[in-house]
Amino acid sequence: MDFYYLMQNHAAVFLLLLTRVSGLFIVAPFFGSMNVPTTIRVGAAVAISFAIFPVVDGMGVASAPETVIGFAVAVVRELFVGWLIGFVAFVSFAAINMAGKMMDMQVGFSIVNVMDPTSGQQIPLIGSFLYNLGLIVFVVTNGHHALISALVGSFRSVPLMMLSPDTSLVELVARFTVGIFTTGVQISIPVTFAVLMTNVGLGILARTMPQLNIFVVGVPMHIIIGLGVLSIVIPFYVLFLDVLFNAMYGNITAALRVLG
């Protein structure tokens, strides 16, 4: 039995399966965190592939392409399917990160950055707090299990080597990207509106009391008002995360439906 004949059977199924699973570990939150060593992520991808390989292999798949170029194209397609599942999840956390940046800009923390170990980038204080709180809620509510379930379900919606994307895929990805801005604005509205009203009050105060140094008063007042409103809306933010994650799971289903 030569190597290529083996590749056309179970080995090809496993390699394509591993490629799709690896796509999830590239960009998905929690799975694709930069602070997780690469060896652990690779080992987890291989372990998940071994766990679901009997199920996927039992579904029956088309034979592997007869050329190396055809097999390389199939690998790219499977990688894209896994990447798309992780990208939809990433969009939700990108919206949280953007909301935190908007709040930091209004409160005055935009010049104070901390290192985010999950992405390897510097993000503002409130953005880091909201992002890590969202990640904790995501893990506590078994969101990472839901991503693995979506990955396993993708082999039924989009079987191996059967990717046939719809023309609406580009529009769907664009809609997910636009959702980063709309969701970020929705999350940041309470703090942004409170700081805006504070600025209006300070403007009136500056007109009625010209001798008052409004800049000395305004900076600490922005911080006090912003943190006070943030502490009040945190319980509602956690409830909003539940709505956001449920929408994320629905978006993953919609994306897989387009790919199939």
VODOPA-587745 format. One line per 5 residues: their letters; for each residue z, y, x of N, C-alpha, C. Coordinates in pm, 1 decimal, always signed. Atoms other than C-alpha are relative to their C-alpha. Layout:
BEGIN
a = Z Y X Z Y X Z Y X; ...
//
This chain:
BEGIN
mdfyy = +0.0 -119.6 +85.5 +0.0 +0.0 +0.0 +0.0 +124.8 +89.2; +7.0 -117.7 -84.7 -113.8 +324.1 +167.2 +84.8 +112.7 -57.4; -89.2 -110.1 +37.5 +75.6 +650.0 +153.6 -54.8 +76.8 -119.8; +54.0 -79.1 +109.1 -164.8 +828.1 -80.9 +12.1 -73.5 -133.3; -19.5 +75.0 +124.6 -145.3 +546.2 -336.8 +143.7 +15.5 -49.8
lmqnh = -139.6 -22.1 +37.8 +231.8 +585.1 -329.3 +19.2 +140.7 -55.8; -10.4 -137.6 +46.5 +191.3 +961.1 -371.2 -50.9 +15.7 -142.1; +57.1 -9.7 +133.2 -13.2 +907.0 -686.2 +91.8 -58.2 -106.6; -86.7 +63.5 +98.3 +273.8 +724.6 -853.8 +137.0 +66.5 -0.2; -136.1 -51.0 +17.2 +651.2 +767.6 -848.2 +33.9 +110.3 +99.7
aavfl = -32.0 -102.9 -98.3 +668.2 +971.0 -528.6 -55.8 +135.0 -41.3; +59.3 -125.3 +45.6 +432.7 +1231.8 -672.3 +81.4 +60.3 -113.4; -82.7 -48.8 +110.8 +644.1 +1255.7 -986.8 +128.2 +63.6 +52.6; -125.6 -53.4 -52.9 +960.0 +1306.3 -785.1 -22.3 +131.5 +74.4; +25.4 -122.5 -75.7 +806.4 +1568.9 -555.2 -30.3 +117.2 -92.6
llltr = +28.4 -107.6 +95.2 +669.5 +1770.4 -847.4 +124.8 +36.3 -80.4; -126.4 -25.9 +68.6 +1000.6 +1731.5 -1028.6 +92.3 +83.3 +87.7; -83.0 -75.6 -93.2 +1186.7 +1855.8 -720.7 -51.1 +142.8 +15.7; +56.7 -134.3 -11.7 +948.3 +2151.0 -697.0 +40.5 +86.9 -117.3; -39.8 -79.1 +117.7 +1022.7 +2261.4 -1054.3 +148.2 +32.8 +4.6
vsglf = -143.9 -26.1 -10.0 +1397.2 +2225.8 -1000.1 +26.6 +105.5 +107.4; -18.7 -97.6 -107.7 +1369.7 +2422.6 -674.7 -35.1 +140.6 -45.4; +34.7 -131.8 +51.3 +1202.9 +2708.5 -863.2 +116.1 +67.4 -69.5; -118.4 -56.1 +65.1 +1522.7 +2752.1 -1063.9 +98.4 +54.2 +101.8; -96.8 -38.8 -101.9 +1727.1 +2781.7 -743.5 -47.1 +119.5 +83.6
ivapf = +50.2 -114.4 -76.3 +1512.1 +3066.9 -612.2 +56.9 +130.5 -53.0; -30.5 -131.3 +56.9 +1599.8 +3345.4 -854.4 +108.5 -4.5 -106.3; -95.1 +7.2 +110.8 +1838.4 +3217.7 -1123.5 +139.0 +44.6 +44.1; -138.8 -35.8 -34.4 +2189.5 +3368.3 -1131.5 +85.8 -125.0 +15.9; -92.8 +106.4 -35.3 +2468.6 +3147.5 -996.8 -68.0 -104.7 +88.4
fgsmn = +68.3 +100.8 -80.6 +2217.4 +2889.9 -866.9 -67.7 +62.5 +121.9; +71.7 -63.4 -109.1 +2024.1 +3136.4 -652.1 +80.6 +104.0 +74.7; -84.3 -98.5 -67.3 +2321.3 +3333.5 -518.4 -16.5 -9.8 +151.0; +20.9 -3.0 -144.3 +2276.9 +3442.3 -158.0 +122.2 -47.6 +77.3; -120.3 +42.0 -71.1 +2638.1 +3361.9 -71.5 +18.0 -151.6 -0.4
vptti = -2.7 +146.2 -3.7 +2574.0 +2992.3 -141.9 -91.1 -45.7 +113.8; +84.8 +43.7 -111.7 +2447.3 +2823.4 +178.2 -125.5 -72.0 -47.5; +128.3 +59.7 +37.5 +2088.0 +2708.0 +169.5 +9.0 -152.8 -6.6; -12.3 +146.4 +0.9 +2186.9 +2349.9 +251.0 +63.1 -49.3 -129.4; -63.7 +39.7 +125.7 +2409.3 +2335.8 -57.4 -97.7 +13.3 -116.2
rvgaa = +97.1 -18.0 +107.2 +2136.4 +2474.7 -280.4 -108.2 -107.2 +4.7; +100.5 +106.3 -13.1 +1883.0 +2228.4 -142.9 +58.9 -133.8 -42.9; -64.2 +124.9 +40.4 +2130.0 +1942.4 -183.5 +20.3 -9.1 -149.7; -18.1 +0.3 +144.7 +2205.2 +2045.3 -541.6 -133.1 -22.7 -71.4; +131.1 +20.4 +61.2 +1832.9 +2063.6 -623.6 -43.4 -145.7 +10.8
vaisf = +37.1 +141.1 -18.3 +1776.5 +1716.2 -478.5 +85.0 -89.2 -89.9; -88.3 +80.7 +84.2 +2080.7 +1575.5 -664.9 -41.1 +8.4 -146.7; +45.0 -14.7 +138.8 +1962.5 +1719.1 -997.9 -131.3 -73.8 -21.3; +129.0 +68.9 +11.8 +1613.9 +1582.4 -932.0 +19.7 -150.8 -8.5; -28.4 +143.4 +7.2 +1751.7 +1234.0 -866.1 +60.9 -37.3 -135.4
aifpv = -67.0 +31.4 +126.0 +1962.4 +1254.3 -1183.9 -97.4 -6.6 -117.5; +91.6 -4.3 +114.4 +1676.8 +1343.3 -1417.3 -132.5 -70.8 +27.0; +126.1 +67.0 -32.4 +1401.3 +1151.5 -1236.9 -28.6 -119.1 -90.8; +33.5 +113.5 +88.8 +1435.9 +829.3 -1446.4 -47.3 +44.1 -137.6; +39.6 -47.9 +132.6 +1407.6 +1030.7 -1768.2 -142.4 +54.3 +3.3
vdgmg = +133.2 -60.4 -9.5 +1104.4 +1229.2 -1656.2 -105.7 -104.7 +31.3; +96.2 +103.6 -34.9 +934.1 +928.3 -1500.1 -29.6 -90.5 -118.2; +21.3 +84.3 +117.3 +983.6 +735.8 -1822.6 -83.9 +65.9 -108.1; +82.8 -68.8 +99.5 +799.4 +1001.9 -2022.5 -147.7 -32.4 +15.9; +140.9 +24.9 -25.5 +472.8 +904.9 -1858.7 -73.6 +129.0 +30.6
vasap = +69.9 -120.8 -42.0 +275.0 +1164.4 -1668.5 -140.8 -36.3 +44.3; +136.7 +21.5 -48.1 -84.6 +1209.3 -1571.1 +0.9 -35.6 +147.9; +8.2 +39.5 -140.5 -197.7 +1068.8 -1238.8 -9.8 +122.8 +88.6; +1.1 -111.5 -93.3 -162.5 +1288.9 -934.3 -143.5 +38.0 +34.8; +135.9 -42.1 -39.2 -465.0 +1495.7 -826.8 -50.5 -81.8 +117.6
etvig = +59.2 +85.8 -101.3 -703.7 +1311.0 -600.7 -19.1 +70.5 +133.6; +18.1 -74.1 -124.2 -723.2 +1585.1 -338.7 +129.9 +71.4 +36.8; -118.0 -70.8 -47.2 -464.6 +1760.9 -127.7 +7.1 +139.6 -61.5; +2.2 -134.0 +59.0 -575.1 +2099.6 -262.9 +44.8 -5.5 -145.8; -42.2 +15.1 +139.1 -534.2 +1977.1 -618.8 +149.9 -22.6 -12.0
favav = -144.6 +23.0 +2.4 -185.2 +1851.4 -540.9 +76.7 +127.4 +35.4; -64.7 -126.7 -34.9 -97.0 +2185.4 -377.9 +0.3 +95.6 -119.3; +6.0 -83.8 +120.5 -211.8 +2366.8 -692.7 +103.9 -47.4 -102.3; -100.2 +53.7 +92.3 +8.0 +2134.1 -901.2 +140.7 +38.3 +44.1; -130.7 -40.5 -51.6 +304.4 +2213.5 -675.4 +28.2 +146.3 -34.9
vrelf = -18.0 -142.1 +32.2 +250.8 +2588.4 -725.3 +27.9 +17.5 -148.7; -21.1 -9.2 +144.5 +232.6 +2540.7 -1102.8 +142.5 -42.0 -38.0; -135.5 +45.8 +32.6 +555.8 +2341.9 -1116.3 +104.9 +97.7 +52.5; -92.7 -99.9 -53.6 +727.8 +2596.4 -893.4 +6.3 +121.2 -91.7; +3.4 -115.2 +90.7 +618.7 +2870.0 -1133.1 +80.1 -27.5 -126.4
vgwli = -75.4 +33.0 +121.5 +768.3 +2688.1 -1433.3 +150.4 +14.1 +25.2; -141.4 -14.0 -32.0 +1108.9 +2659.5 -1266.3 +38.6 +143.5 +29.1; -27.2 -141.0 -30.1 +1086.1 +3015.9 -1137.3 +8.3 +82.8 -126.6; -0.1 -78.0 +123.7 +1009.2 +3148.5 -1485.5 +130.3 -18.0 -76.5; -128.6 +22.9 +66.3 +1322.7 +2985.8 -1630.1 +109.5 +81.1 +69.0
gfvaf = -98.6 -78.8 -72.3 +1532.4 +3142.4 -1356.3 -22.6 +148.8 -13.6; +29.9 -143.1 +13.3 +1353.8 +3477.1 -1393.0 +51.5 +55.6 -131.5; -50.3 -46.6 +130.1 +1441.6 +3503.3 -1762.1 +151.0 +19.3 +5.6; -144.2 -17.0 -16.4 +1806.7 +3447.5 -1673.0 +31.6 +117.4 +91.5; -21.3 -110.3 -93.3 +1778.8 +3694.2 -1384.8 -15.8 +134.8 -68.3
vsfaa = +24.0 -126.4 +70.0 +1648.2 +3964.2 -1619.7 +126.4 +49.0 -68.5; -122.9 -40.1 +69.1 +1973.0 +3962.7 -1818.1 +100.3 +60.8 +97.0; -95.1 -53.0 -98.1 +2183.1 +4017.5 -1506.6 -55.0 +125.1 +67.9; +57.2 -124.4 -51.4 +1940.1 +4279.6 -1378.5 +28.7 +115.3 -95.3; -35.7 -103.3 +97.3 +2005.4 +4470.7 -1701.9 +146.0 +42.0 +15.2
inmag = -141.3 -31.8 -22.5 +2380.9 +4447.7 -1638.8 +15.5 +85.2 +125.3; -7.1 -75.7 -124.4 +2331.5 +4572.9 -1284.8 -51.6 +142.8 -19.3; +54.6 -133.2 +25.1 +2119.2 +4863.3 -1405.4 +97.0 +84.0 -81.5; -98.5 -72.8 +79.6 +2379.8 +4958.1 -1666.8 +113.7 +50.1 +87.7; -105.4 -42.7 -91.0 +2643.3 +4968.3 -1394.5 -43.7 +115.6 +88.1
kmmdm = +49.8 -110.6 -82.2 +2425.2 +5193.6 -1179.3 -5.5 +129.4 -79.8; +3.8 -119.8 +83.5 +2375.7 +5433.0 -1469.1 +139.9 +55.9 -22.6; -137.7 -45.8 +17.0 +2750.4 +5446.2 -1530.9 +52.6 +64.1 +127.6; -45.0 -55.6 -127.7 +2819.6 +5504.2 -1161.9 -59.5 +138.3 +24.6; +64.5 -129.1 -18.9 +2571.0 +5789.3 -1158.2 +66.4 +107.8 -84.2
qvgfs = -63.7 -98.2 +87.8 +2741.4 +5959.7 -1451.7 +143.8 +29.1 +42.3; -140.7 -18.4 -36.4 +3097.5 +5903.7 -1331.5 +12.3 +68.4 +135.7; -5.8 -58.5 -133.8 +3023.6 +6002.1 -971.2 +24.3 -101.3 +109.4; -20.2 +105.5 -97.5 +3050.0 +5666.6 -794.7 -130.7 -46.1 +63.8; +129.8 +48.4 -47.4 +2679.2 +5641.9 -710.5 -11.0 +1.8 +152.4
ivnvm = +6.9 -7.1 -146.3 +2743.9 +5732.8 -345.3 +95.3 -99.6 +65.9; -94.7 +99.0 -52.9 +3012.4 +5463.0 -307.9 -55.3 -138.5 -31.5; +59.7 +131.2 +19.2 +2850.2 +5122.7 -258.7 +86.0 -108.1 +64.4; -67.0 +117.2 -56.0 +2997.7 +4778.4 -196.5 -104.6 -109.7 +15.5; +92.6 +110.3 -25.4 +2826.7 +4466.3 -67.0 +17.7 -107.7 -106.5
dptsg = -1.2 +107.3 +98.9 +2735.5 +4216.5 -337.3 -39.8 -129.5 +69.2; +33.8 +123.7 -73.8 +2753.5 +3867.6 -181.7 -100.4 -87.8 -71.9; +92.8 +86.1 +73.9 +2546.3 +3709.2 -459.5 -145.7 +38.2 +21.5; +137.9 -45.5 -20.6 +2237.4 +3921.2 -389.4 -26.0 +49.0 +141.5; +17.1 -49.2 -135.2 +2301.0 +4041.6 -33.5 -38.6 +146.1 +7.2
qqipl = +34.8 -141.3 +4.2 +2252.2 +4404.5 -138.6 +124.4 +82.5 -30.4; -108.2 -91.7 +32.2 +2473.8 +4708.9 -175.6 -19.8 +56.0 -139.8; +5.3 -51.7 +136.8 +2552.3 +4807.0 -533.8 +123.8 +85.2 -23.7; -115.0 -87.3 +26.5 +2784.8 +5074.5 -679.2 +119.4 -77.0 -55.4; -126.6 +64.1 +36.0 +3143.8 +5004.9 -782.2 -3.2 -58.3 -140.9
igsfl = -0.1 +48.2 +138.3 +3108.8 +4983.2 -1160.6 -108.0 -106.1 -19.2; +104.2 +101.7 +8.8 +2782.8 +4793.2 -1122.8 +45.9 -134.0 +53.9; -52.6 +124.4 -55.5 +2954.6 +4536.8 -902.3 +101.7 -63.8 -93.8; -100.8 +52.6 +92.0 +3243.5 +4503.2 -1148.8 -64.5 -63.9 -122.7; +65.0 +53.7 +119.8 +3018.4 +4455.1 -1452.8 -81.3 -125.0 +32.3
ynlgl = +82.0 +114.8 -37.3 +2789.2 +4214.2 -1267.9 +86.9 -123.6 +22.1; -87.7 +114.8 -27.6 +3071.2 +3991.5 -1142.9 +73.0 -46.6 -125.2; -61.5 +39.4 +126.4 +3244.7 +3999.9 -1481.9 -99.6 -76.9 -85.4; +102.1 +72.7 +75.1 +2918.3 +3896.3 -1645.9 -25.1 -137.9 +57.4; +20.6 +131.3 -62.8 +2875.3 +3614.7 -1393.3 +115.5 -94.0 -32.1
ivfvv = -115.6 +83.0 +34.7 +3229.6 +3491.1 -1464.1 -11.7 -49.5 -143.9; +16.9 +39.8 +139.8 +3165.5 +3492.1 -1839.2 -112.7 -101.8 -12.8; +113.0 +92.1 +3.6 +2834.3 +3316.2 -1777.9 +42.0 -140.8 +40.4; -43.9 +131.7 -46.8 +3001.4 +3033.4 -1585.9 +104.5 -59.0 -94.1; -105.6 +50.0 +88.8 +3305.0 +3007.4 -1816.3 -58.3 -53.8 -129.9
tnghh = +63.8 +45.8 +123.9 +3078.7 +2973.2 -2121.9 -106.1 -106.2 +24.2; +92.7 +108.3 -34.9 +2880.0 +2700.9 -1941.7 -146.3 +43.7 -9.0; +138.0 -45.7 -2.8 +2570.3 +2914.9 -1908.4 -83.3 -73.0 +104.0; +74.4 +75.1 -102.0 +2476.5 +2728.1 -1590.2 -39.4 -137.3 -51.5; +38.1 +127.0 +61.9 +2482.5 +2405.6 -1790.2 -118.6 +19.6 -94.4
alisa = +111.0 -28.1 +91.3 +2251.5 +2568.3 -2045.4 -131.4 +15.5 +77.0; +121.5 -12.1 -80.6 +2005.4 +2654.0 -1767.9 -51.8 -136.9 +43.5; +42.5 +135.5 -38.0 +2003.5 +2293.8 -1648.4 -58.4 -72.9 -121.3; +54.6 +61.7 +122.7 +1951.9 +2177.9 -2010.0 -139.0 +53.6 -30.5; +132.5 -58.2 +21.8 +1661.5 +2421.3 -2042.4 -100.6 -55.4 +99.6
lvgsf = +88.9 +56.6 -101.1 +1517.2 +2286.4 -1718.5 -41.4 -141.7 -36.8; +32.3 +136.8 +41.7 +1539.7 +1928.6 -1844.0 -90.4 +1.8 -121.9; +84.7 -9.9 +118.6 +1394.1 +2030.5 -2179.4 -140.0 +48.5 +30.0; +133.7 -49.4 -33.1 +1103.3 +2197.6 -2003.1 -98.1 -113.7 +27.9; +89.0 +112.5 -26.9 +967.3 +1854.4 -1909.2 -55.4 -59.1 -128.7
rsvpl = +56.4 +38.7 +129.0 +920.2 +1787.0 -2280.0 -95.5 +106.2 -52.0; +87.9 -108.2 +45.9 +774.2 +2128.5 -2358.7 -123.6 +13.2 +87.7; +109.8 -12.0 -97.1 +562.6 +2145.2 -2042.6 +6.5 -121.4 +91.9; -4.5 +119.0 -87.8 +508.5 +1794.5 -1897.4 -57.1 +30.7 +138.1; +50.1 -17.0 -136.0 +434.8 +1757.4 -1529.1 -152.9 +0.6 +3.0
mmlsp = +144.9 -14.8 -18.5 +81.8 +1866.0 -1432.0 -73.5 +27.5 -130.1; +61.8 -31.7 +128.2 +20.2 +1975.6 -1791.5 +21.3 +146.0 -36.7; -21.4 -142.0 +25.4 +77.3 +2349.8 -1754.4 -128.3 +63.0 -52.4; +114.3 -69.6 +59.6 -154.4 +2545.7 -1982.9 +49.2 +131.9 -57.6; -56.9 -126.1 +46.2 -29.1 +2904.2 -2001.2 -88.7 +71.1 -100.5
dtslv = +69.2 -79.3 +100.3 -122.1 +3119.5 -2297.3 -31.3 +137.9 +57.4; +36.0 -134.6 -46.1 -284.5 +3458.0 -2256.3 +112.4 +101.6 -23.3; -110.9 -91.1 +28.2 +32.1 +3616.1 -2393.2 +112.2 -10.4 +103.3; -105.1 +16.0 -100.3 +229.5 +3509.0 -2083.7 +27.3 +132.2 +71.7; -18.2 -128.2 -68.6 +168.7 +3842.3 -1908.2 +74.4 +98.3 -89.2
elvar = -69.3 -88.3 +93.3 +277.1 +4032.5 -2218.0 +145.9 -39.6 -15.0; -137.2 +46.3 +13.7 +587.6 +3816.0 -2246.1 +83.6 +39.7 +121.4; -72.4 -39.3 -121.2 +689.3 +3876.8 -1882.8 +22.5 +150.7 +2.7; -15.8 -145.8 +7.0 +627.8 +4250.3 -1931.3 +108.7 +38.5 -99.0; -104.9 -30.0 +98.4 +849.0 +4246.8 -2239.6 +138.4 -32.6 +55.2
ftvgi = -127.9 +32.4 -63.1 +1126.3 +4075.2 -2045.4 +40.0 +108.4 +99.8; -29.1 -103.1 -99.6 +1096.5 +4337.4 -1771.4 +42.7 +130.3 -66.8; -39.4 -120.1 +74.1 +1111.2 +4624.5 -2020.9 +140.3 -16.0 -57.5; -133.9 +24.6 +52.9 +1420.6 +4460.7 -2166.4 +110.8 +34.4 +98.1; -99.8 -41.1 -99.0 +1600.9 +4537.9 -1838.3 +45.8 +142.5 -27.8
fttgv = -32.2 -140.9 +20.7 +1584.7 +4909.5 -1914.8 +68.8 +22.2 -135.1; -58.5 -20.7 +132.8 +1658.9 +4890.1 -2287.9 +141.3 -56.9 -8.3; -133.9 +60.1 +3.4 +1954.1 +4654.2 -2245.9 +96.4 +76.9 +89.3; -85.1 -79.2 -87.9 +2088.2 +4856.6 -1953.5 +46.0 +128.7 -65.3; -37.6 -123.3 +70.5 +2083.0 +5174.0 -2162.5 +100.4 -30.2 -110.0
qisip = -93.1 +36.6 +107.2 +2257.6 +4997.5 -2451.5 +141.0 -23.6 +53.6; -132.2 +27.7 -56.9 +2539.5 +4879.7 -2226.0 +67.1 +128.1 +48.1; -57.6 -119.7 -61.8 +2586.4 +5218.6 -2059.0 +19.6 +115.6 -96.6; -8.3 -112.2 +94.6 +2572.9 +5432.2 -2375.5 +141.9 +54.6 -15.8; -134.4 -58.6 +21.1 +2954.2 +5462.8 -2429.5 +44.4 +91.7 +112.5
vtfav = -43.2 -82.0 -112.8 +3031.2 +5590.1 -2080.8 -91.7 +121.0 +17.0; +95.0 -110.8 -15.4 +2715.2 +5802.0 -2063.1 +24.5 +108.2 -104.7; -24.0 -98.1 +107.2 +2786.7 +5968.1 -2398.7 +132.0 +72.8 +21.8; -129.1 -64.1 -24.7 +3151.8 +6032.7 -2307.8 -9.4 +102.9 +112.0; +16.1 -94.6 -110.7 +3053.6 +6196.3 -1977.7 -85.2 +119.0 -43.4
lmtnv = +82.0 -110.2 +50.3 +2787.6 +6400.4 -2157.7 +83.9 +97.5 -81.5; -87.9 -87.9 +77.0 +3044.7 +6533.6 -2403.0 +97.9 +73.7 +91.1; -87.6 -66.5 -97.2 +3272.7 +6607.5 -2109.1 -71.2 +116.0 +66.9; +78.2 -107.8 -61.2 +2997.2 +6812.1 -1944.4 -21.2 +115.9 -95.8; +12.8 -107.4 +99.4 +2943.0 +7002.9 -2267.5 +129.6 +80.6 -9.6
glgil = -128.2 -69.8 +4.4 +3313.6 +7081.8 -2283.3 +25.0 +83.3 +124.7; -17.4 -75.5 -123.6 +3319.7 +7187.1 -1920.1 -92.1 +122.5 +4.2; +88.9 -114.2 +5.6 +3020.3 +7410.6 -1980.5 +55.9 +111.2 -86.3; -63.7 -100.3 +86.0 +3198.1 +7584.7 -2267.0 +120.1 +62.3 +70.6; -116.9 -50.4 -72.7 +3512.1 +7613.6 -2054.0 -40.9 +95.1 +111.8
artmp = +47.1 -87.5 -107.5 +3312.7 +7767.8 -1768.9 -42.9 +135.9 -53.2; +42.4 -127.3 +57.3 +3175.4 +8034.8 -2003.2 +118.8 +83.2 -47.7; -116.3 -73.5 +52.7 +3514.5 +8122.3 -2150.5 +98.3 +36.6 +110.3; -92.0 -27.6 -111.2 +3708.0 +8108.4 -1820.1 -80.8 +1.5 +130.3; +84.9 -5.5 -121.4 +3473.9 +8224.7 -1539.4 +79.3 -15.5 +129.3
qlnif = -77.9 +8.8 -122.8 +3760.6 +8234.7 -1289.6 +36.3 -143.4 +36.4; -33.1 +140.2 -25.0 +3807.0 +7855.9 -1318.4 -110.7 -65.1 +82.8; +97.2 +73.1 -82.7 +3639.5 +7650.6 -1043.8 -34.6 -130.4 -71.7; +34.1 +113.0 +86.3 +3458.5 +7408.2 -1271.7 -34.0 -125.0 +79.3; +35.8 +117.3 -80.7 +3342.2 +7181.6 -987.1 +124.8 -76.1 +44.4
vvgvp = -125.0 +66.3 -39.5 +3698.6 +7111.9 -874.0 +59.0 -77.2 -116.4; -54.5 +66.3 +118.6 +3799.0 +7022.3 -1229.0 -92.9 -110.8 -49.0; +95.3 +92.6 +59.4 +3479.8 +6840.6 -1324.7 -5.6 -135.7 +66.4; +13.7 +128.4 -70.0 +3466.5 +6572.5 -1055.8 +111.0 -98.2 -36.9; -102.7 +97.6 +40.6 +3809.0 +6414.3 -1123.0 -0.5 -27.9 -149.7
mhiii = +4.2 +24.2 +144.4 +3762.1 +6461.4 -1497.8 -107.4 -102.1 -35.4; +104.3 +100.2 +22.4 +3437.7 +6263.9 -1486.6 +52.7 -140.2 +30.4; -53.3 +131.5 -38.3 +3617.0 +5979.2 -1310.2 +102.0 -48.3 -101.7; -104.0 +38.9 +96.1 +3913.7 +5981.5 -1550.0 -62.2 -38.9 -133.4; +62.8 +28.5 +129.0 +3697.5 +5997.6 -1863.1 -84.0 -127.4 +8.5
glgvl = +86.3 +116.9 -12.3 +3448.7 +5739.9 -1735.0 +77.3 -130.1 +9.0; -80.2 +121.8 -12.0 +3710.0 +5484.2 -1629.6 +80.6 -26.7 -126.0; -74.6 +18.7 +124.5 +3911.4 +5544.7 -1946.7 -86.6 -60.9 -108.7; +90.5 +55.5 +101.2 +3614.6 +5481.4 -2173.4 -41.9 -141.2 +37.1; +38.5 +133.9 -44.1 +3511.5 +5181.3 -1963.0 +109.5 -101.5 -30.4
sivip = -110.8 +92.2 +29.6 +3857.4 +5025.2 -2001.0 +10.3 -29.1 -149.2; -6.1 +21.0 +144.9 +3832.1 +5070.5 -2378.7 -111.2 -93.6 -46.8; +116.5 +75.7 +49.3 +3485.0 +4914.7 -2414.2 -15.1 -135.8 +67.7; +13.0 +129.7 -67.8 +3542.7 +4615.5 -2183.3 +5.0 -117.5 -98.3; +3.0 +112.6 +95.9 +3639.2 +4381.2 -2475.0 -131.4 -8.7 -76.8
fyvlf = +127.6 +0.3 +70.2 +3324.4 +4487.1 -2659.9 -113.7 -39.3 +93.8; +99.8 +39.8 -98.3 +3125.1 +4438.8 -2340.5 -5.8 -151.9 +13.1; -3.6 +146.0 -7.7 +3239.4 +4076.7 -2323.1 -66.5 -60.8 -123.2; +67.6 +48.0 +120.7 +3128.5 +4027.9 -2684.6 -150.1 +22.6 +8.0; +142.8 -28.0 -16.0 +2796.5 +4189.9 -2601.8 -65.5 -100.5 +94.6
ldvlf = +54.1 +101.2 -91.3 +2751.8 +3941.1 -2317.2 -35.8 -127.2 -74.7; +30.5 +118.6 +79.2 +2765.2 +3659.7 -2571.4 -134.1 +17.3 -71.1; +127.8 -27.5 +65.2 +2480.7 +3823.1 -2763.9 -114.2 -0.1 +102.3; +102.4 -7.4 -103.9 +2290.2 +3888.5 -2440.9 -39.0 -138.2 +50.3; +30.2 +133.8 -51.3 +2319.0 +3530.2 -2318.4 -70.2 -85.1 -106.0
namyg = +71.1 +72.9 +105.9 +2215.6 +3389.0 -2656.6 -146.2 +43.5 -7.4; +138.7 -48.8 -3.7 +1907.5 +3612.1 -2644.2 -73.4 -54.8 +121.0; +60.9 +55.6 -120.4 +1843.9 +3486.1 -2292.5 -46.8 -142.9 -23.5; +38.9 +137.9 +28.3 +1841.3 +3124.4 -2409.6 -121.0 -4.0 -92.9; +116.8 -7.1 +87.5 +1599.9 +3218.7 -2687.5 -125.2 +42.0 +74.3
nitaa = +115.7 -42.6 -79.5 +1374.1 +3394.2 -2437.1 -52.6 -113.3 +87.5; +44.2 +115.4 -79.3 +1366.8 +3082.8 -2219.4 -82.6 -94.6 -86.1; +75.8 +85.0 +91.8 +1254.1 +2878.5 -2520.0 -136.4 +58.8 -29.0; +129.1 -65.7 +28.3 +984.8 +3135.2 -2599.7 -93.2 -9.0 +120.4; +83.8 +8.4 -118.7 +863.4 +3134.1 -2239.1 -57.6 -140.9 +18.3
lrvlg = +48.9 +137.2 -13.0 +838.5 +2754.4 -2230.9 -103.0 -30.7 -107.5; +98.5 +22.8 +105.7 +651.4 +2760.4 -2561.5 -136.3 +59.3 +39.2; +126.0 -61.5 -45.3 +393.1 +2995.3 -2410.5 -65.4 -84.1 +109.8; +55.5 +81.1 -109.1 +355.4 +2774.2 -2102.6 -60.8 -129.8 -49.9; +48.4 +126.3 +52.6 +299.9 +2466.8 -2314.8 -126.1 +15.0 -82.3
//
